[in-house]
Amino acid sequence: MHALRRLLLPLCTALAVALPALPATAAPAPAAPVSGVATALDTLARQVAGSLSDHAVRDRLGAALLTGPVDLSALRADAALTGRAQAADRAVRTAKGLPEATGSLVRARLATDAMRAALASGATPLVAAAPNDDEDAAVVAYAPDGRQVRLDPRRAPAQPVVVIEVDVAKALPAGLDVVRRELARNGVTGAATRAGGYWATKVNAVRLSDDEEPWIKGAAEIYSIVGGFGLDGKAKVDIVQLPYLDHDGTTYHPNQLLVHFSGYKYDLADVVMMEDDGDTNYQQLASAIATALLTIFDLGVYIPLVDPILSAIPTSWWTDDPDYVDSWYTLSTASSGRLNGAAANGWLEVSPYWVSEL
């Protein structure tokens, strides 16, 4: 999706309120979380590669990888390696703004299923940290003797590659809880709900464009920031996870309720779809969104919130995490049929859905 980040986003309508640039001191600094996660994963990748010189460790890890992704903190193949994995877990949780109760997040997996046969036959794997963006750059892997091996990002090697990465499927739900709590603390979510039933927007089908991500990347973890004006007239957002949307170039039929109009003053809302590849600091993301939305006021007519939300995200995050996927302006209670995203990276097929009161 790196090509999409270079696209110009559509301008807000004439009704949109320009969002002034935040002072440098007020903007969340993205450098720490990006560096923290990337450094922790790369360091552990070198350490795991070095441990493979021990045949017992290599056999234990190899056998575990053949069954699926491996929690390195729980592997217990080598005391020193376990300690290093636990240290990496602590560094990743801190960099992502997650509590200790989240548990271990760093895992190892085989890069592609096609490598299983070679690993099972005893081939010594290389080890690489998962990249934190989709840029077309060489994959840096490590051999047990400490050598760096640069791999083609578009063509998987025959030699097995063990990928050290963040278990985003585990981190994202915990992180979105952090975001929701922070937004609620700032009063930009959790608006009052109308009595009786209400209209919602149901996603019948969704598809994202094929972006030909590198072979080393795993499944995407997608979520949406849904924005509108609460009954109190203040801008609010809801965070909706789309856990099924793993791959581009695939049509999914989730029948998921995406927009709940029960808490909105207007029968209109906007959707910003994002992807978390592993580096997101959820506390900083929530603070940035809250800071932007608190500057927007209801003027008696609906104001699209897509551009203020995107403007709140620090520039450097557009080349790392969270990745912008696409956005949909002014969905209404009557929205129906196929809706193409503003960035032309995907479409939603939606229909109105009446949610009855219990």
Beta strands, then each sheet from edge to edge (+ up, - down):
strand 1: 70-71
strand 2: 106-110
strand 3: 126-129
strand 4: 139-142
strand 5: 148-151
strand 6: 161-166
strand 7: 198-208
strand 8: 222-229
strand 9: 235-242
strand 10: 251-252
strand 11: 256-260
strand 12: 268-275
strand 13: 323-332
strand 14: 337-340
strand 15: 346-355
sheet 1: 1+ 2- 6+ 3+ 4- 5+
sheet 2: 10+ 7- 11+
sheet 3: 10+ 7- 15+ 14-
sheet 4: 9+ 8- 12+ 13-
end
